[in-house]
Amino acid sequence: MRRSARLLLTAILLIGAALRLWGLTFGLPHPGTRPGEIALVSTLTALINYGVNPSALLIVLRVVSATAGVATIWLVYRLTERFFDRLTAITAAFFVAIAFLHVRDSHFGDADVAMTALIVAAVLALLSAIDDPTDWRRWALGAALAGLAASAKYYGAGPGPGIVSGREWVYHLRFSLWYGLGAPLLVAGLGGVALIAATSWKKAVMILPFPILCFAFVGRGHSVGTITPVVPFFCMTAAVLLVRIVQRFVKPASTPRLVALVAVVFALPSMARDLAFDVLIRRTDTRVLAQEWIATHVAADDSIGQIPPVLIYPDFGIAKPPHLVTFDIKRKAFVSAEGATISPEWMLVPTSPLTAYTVSPDQLATIGNRDYVRDTSITATHGPEMSGWFDQRDLFFMPFTTFTMRDRPGPEIQIFRRRH
C-alpha cells in the first residue's frame, strides 16, 4: 500500500473510532438505559459476583462493541480491495466509518455490531478459502467465524431467525436504512447492487448472497438494530457505483479528488446524525436526574411508585429507596416487594412518543387525578417529538430520524405527589 493510501485509511479508522468511542458512558450509573445490554449485564453480574459494579461491565462491553465497529471498517477495506481496487476500498471504508446506524449501534454493549464484524470477517475468510480450496484451515476459519456470528446474534432470549416479510423489507428500506445510512448512500448502495449484478456474475455470486441472506434472515423484526449487518455491504456497493461512474466521465488524474468530494456529499446526512447523537448521548440521562432529585427532595420513609418497563430504579446495579413499590399491570396497583398493595406517597411516570412502553402525553392528565398532583418534571426535550422519529420496537429513548427537539437521553419523567 502506498504511503498516501495508508495515511488516508488510518485517518478513516481514527474518525470511525472517535465517532464510536465518544459517549460510551451514556446513561451511567443507571445500568438499564439500553435494553439490549440488560440481560447480558445482569447475567454476567450474577456469574462473577453479586456485588460487582455493572457500570464497569457495561463500559467493557461497549468498548468491545466499539472496537468491533472499527475492525469492521478495516475488514470492509480488505474485502472491497480484494474484489475491486484501492480507491473503491478506501471509499467503502469511509462510508462504513460514518454510517449512522453502525456508529450508533457501536455504542451499545450488545451483539449487533460484533456479529456484523464476524459476518464480514467470515465472508473474507471464505473467499480466501475459495482461492485455495485444498486448504482446509481456511474453510474451518470461515465456518468458525460464521458460527460465532450466529451465536452472537441469538445469545439469550428473543425471537429466533425467520424469513423477513415483505412489510419488514419495506420498513427497513424506508426507515432503518433510509435514516441509518442516509438517502444518498442507500440509493447508491442499491444502485451498486444492480451494477455488480449486471456487470459481473462471478462477483455478484460471491458478494451479493451474503447481504441478501442477512436481510432475509437476520433482519427479522422491525427493530433497526437487526439490519445492522447489511450496512457494510451497502457501503461497499455504494462505493462501487460511485467510483465506476466517476471513472466513466472523469480523467484518471482527477478521479480520486472527485470521488472524495462526492463521497463526502453522500455521507452528509449520516455525519449530521453522528455528531448530533454523540453530543446528546453524553448528557445526563433523565432517569439519573430523577434519582438525584429524589435523593434531595424525598424523605427516606416515603414510599415511591415506579411504572415498568421503564424503571428509574432497575432490579440490579444501583441502590433502591427503602420503600420502593412497582406497578403491577395485572393487578392494576402498586405492589411492594412483599406483594402488598400500596398507594405510594410519590409516583414516577415516564412519558414519551414510545407509547408501547410509556404513558403517552395525552394520557398524562388522567394520572393527575384527585389523589395526586404533579410536583415536578424531568424534561428530555424542548419541544414535541413525533412518534415516527423513533424506532417503536426499541426501548431506547433517543430518536432515530432527527434530534432537533432533543436535549438529553431518556424519557420525560413526571413526578407526582399524593394530595394531603
N, C-alpha and C positions, 0 to 999 in steps of 0.2 A: 504494500500500500504506500502510495506517495505521501510525503510529509504533510502536504496541504490537506489531503483527504483524511489523514489520521487526526489532524488538529480539528477538522470540521466534525468528524464523528465524536471526538472527545467533547467538544462543545455541546453537541446534541445530547450526549449522555449526561453531561453536567446540568443542562437545562431540565432534562427529564427527571433527574434526581432531585433538583431543587423544588420542582413543582410537586413531587410526591412526598418529600420529607417535610415540607413546610406544613405545620399544623397537626403533626401526628399525635399530639397530646390532647386533641379535641375531646371535650366532654368530661375529662378527668377533673376531680377524683370519682365522679359518677361512673360506674362500670357498665351501665346499660344503655348508653346513648346510641349505640349501633347494634341493632338486634342480631345480626349475623354473628357477632362476637360473643354473645351472652352464653350460649350453650357450651362453646369451646372453653371459654374462660372459667365458667363455673365448674366444668369437668376437671380441668387442669388444677384449679384451686383445691378441689376435693382430693385429687390424687396426690398432689405434692404436700400440701399442708393446709389444714383448715384455717390457719392464721395468716397465710401468705397474703400479701397486698396484691389485689388483682390489677391495680394500676401498672405495676411493673410488668406483669404478664401481658397486659394489653399493649404496652409500648413495644415489648419484644415481638409480639405477633404483627403489629403494624409495621415495624421495621423490616421484618421478613417479607411482608407483602410489598412494601415499597421497593425493597431490593429485587424482588421477583419482577416488579414492574420495570425497573431499569434494565434488568437482564433481558427482558422481552425486547427492548429497543435494540440491543446488540444482536439478539437472535434473529430478529426480522432483517437486520442489515445483512447478516450472514446468509440467510435463506434467499433474500432478494438478489444478492450479488451472485449467488450460485446459479440462478436461473437467468438473470438479465445482465446488468452491468453495474459499475460502481456508482454512477450518478443516480440511477434508479434506486439503488440500495440506500444511499445516503438520504434521498428524498423520502423513502418509505420509513426509515428510522426517525426522521424528523416528524413525520405525521404521527407515528406512534408516541413520540415524546410529548406531543401537545394534545393528543386526543382526549377530550374532556372526560368521557366515560372511563377510560383507562386511568387517567390521572386521579379522578375522584375515587374509584374503587381501590387504587393502590394505597389509599389512606386507611383502609379497613383491614382489621386483623381477621378476615375470613378467607374462604378458599378460592374466590373467583379469579383473582389476579395470579395467584400461584398456579392454579390449574391452567390458565392461559399460557403462562411461560412454559409449563410442561408440555402443552399441546404443540407449541411452536418448536420446542426442542425435539419432541418426538418426530415431527414431520422432517426436521433437518436430519435426524439420525436415520430415519427410514429411507430418505433419499440417498444418503451416503451408502446404505446397505444395497440399494438398487445398483449403484455404481460398481459394487463388488459383491455380487450375490453369493459368492462362496464363503465370505467371511461371516460366520455365524454370530460373532460377537457384536457386529453392527445391528443385525436383526434383533438380537437379545436386548441391546441397549434401547432400540426404538420401541420394542414391545414393553420393556420395563417402564420407560417414560410414559407411554400411553396408559399403562396400568396405574401408574402413580397419579396421572391426571384424572382418571376416572374415580379413583379412591378419594382424591382431594375434594372433588365436587360433591360426592354423595356420602361424605362422612356425616354421621349423626342423623337426626330425624329430618324428614322433609319428603317432598314428592319425588318419586322415582323417575327415571328417564322415560320419555314417551315422545311420540311424534307431535311436533308443533302444529296446531291447527291453522287454517287459513286466517282466522281472525287474529291469532297471535303473530303471524308473519306480518300482517298489516300493522299491528300495534308496534312491533319492534322497528319496522321501517319508518313509520310516521312519527314515532315518539322516541324510542330508545336510541336509535342510530341517527335520526334526523337531528336531535339535540346532542347526543353523545359524541358524534363526530363533527357535527355542523353540516348544513345543507350542501355546501360546495364539495366537501370531502366525501360525503356519502354518494352524491351524484357521480363524482369522478370515480369512486370505488366501483359502483355498479357499471359504469362505462368501461372500466378496466377489465371487469369480469367478461363483458361481452367481447372486448378486443382480444383478450387471450384466447377465448373460446373460438373466435373467428380466424385467428392467425396462426395458432399452433396447437393442434390437438394433443401433441405429446405433453406440452407444458400444462394445458388445460386438464388433462387426465391426472397429472402429478400434483397440481396445486389445488384446483377447484373442489375436488371431493371433500377436502378437509373443512373448509368453511361451510360448505353445504350441509355436511353431517353435523357440524356444530350447531348450525342454525336449526336443523331439523330435530335434533335430539336434546342438546344441552339447553337450548333456548326455550324449553317448555315453561310456560307460566309468563305472567306479564311483568314480573319484576325486572327492571332494566339490567341489573347485575348479571342475570342469567345469559345475556347475549354478549358479555364482555369478550369471550374467546374469539368472536368473529372480528373484533376490531383490528387486530394486527393484519389479518388477511385483506380487509378492505383498504387499510393503509397501503399495503403492498400493491394492490391492483390500481388504486388511485395514482400512485407514483408511476406505474407502468403507463397509464393513459397520458398523464401529464408529460412525461419525458418523450413519449413517442410523438405526440402532437407537436411539441416544440422542435424536436429534431426534424420533423417533416417540413417546417416552414422557416426555420432559422439556420443561419450558418453555424457550423460546429464550434467556432471560436466564441460565439455569443450564447450558445445553448445553456451552459451551466448557470450563467447570471440570470437569464430569463426564467429558467426552471426555478431557481431560488426565489425570484420575485413572485412568481405565480403561486409557488408553494406557500409562501407567507400569506398571500391573499386568501388562498383556500383555508388556511389554518386560523384566520382571524376569529371566526365565531367560537371555535374551541378555546383559543387562547384567552378571549374575553371571559368565558365561563371559568377557565382555570384560575385566573387571577382573582375574580370575584369570590369564588369558592374558597380559595386559600386564605384570603383576607378575612372572610366571615368565620371560617371554621376555627380560627384561633381565638375568637372571642368567647367569653364565658357562657356556657350553656344555661338556659333559663332554669333547668332543674337544679343546677348548682346554686344559682342565685336564690331560688326558692328555699333551699336548705339553709343558706346563710341568713335569709330573712327570718325564717322560723327560729333559728338559733338565738336571734336577738329580740324577737317580739313575742314569742310564745312561752308561757310558763311551763316548767318541767312537768307539772302534774296535769296539764291539759291534754285531752285526747285529740288526736289528729286523724282525719279520714282521707285516704287516697283512693283513686279510681283506676283499676287496671284496664288495659295492659300498660299504660304509661305510668310507671311508678317513680315518684320522686325519691322514694327510699326502696331500692330493689332488695331482693331476698338475700343478697350477699355483697360483701365488699366494703360497705360503709356502715357506720353506727346508726341505729334507728332510734327515734324518740321512744321513751319507755311506754307510752300509751298510744301506739300507732295501731289503727284499725284499717282494714281494707274492704272495699265494697264487693259484696258477693252478688254476682249478676243473677244467679238462680233464686236467691232469697230476696233480692232487691233491697238489701240493707247493708249497713256497715257491720262487719263482724270482727271480733277480737281474735287473737291467736288461740284463745281457749274455746272459740265458737260462739261466744255470747254476742247478741245483737246490741249495738250501741249507737246512740246519737252523738257523734263527736262534737267537741267544742269548736274545732276548726275543720274545714273541708277544702281539699286541694283539687281544683277542677281544671284539667288541661283542655285547651281548645285549639283547633287548627283546621285547615282545609282537609286534613286526613280524617274524614268523618267516620271511617270504619273503625278508627282506633280512639278517637277523642270526641268530646261533645262539640257539635257544630256551633258557630256563633249565634245562629237563630234559636238554638235550643237553650242557650245560656240563661235566658230570662226565667225559665221555669225552675232553675236551680235556686235563684234568689227568692225563695218563697217566703211565707210568713215566719218561717223558723230561722232563716239565715239571711245575712246581709253581707254584701261584698266589702271586704276590708281593704284589699289592695290587689294590684295586678302586676305580674312579672311579664313584661312585653318582649316579643321577639321581632316585631316589625314596626314600621312607621306608617303603614297603610294596609288596606285589604289585599290579600293574596287570593288567587283563583285556584280552585281545586285542580284544574288542568295543568298547573305549573308543577305538580308533584307526581311522583310515582306512587299511585294509590295502593300498590301491592307491597310497599316497603315502609316499615315503621321507622322512617328516618326523617327527622324534622328539618330538612333543608330542601328548598325547591330544586328542580332539575332543569327547567327550561330558562328561567330568568331569576335574578336576585335583586331586582330593582326595589322591592319593598322590604327586604330582609335586613335586619340589624345584627342578628346573632343566631346561633343554632338553638333548637329546642322549640317546644310548643308554647303558646301563650298559657300562662298559669294564673287562674283566678283563685284568690284565697278568700274564702267565706268564713264568717264567724257567726255562731249561733246567737240569736237575739236574746236579750235578757230583759 
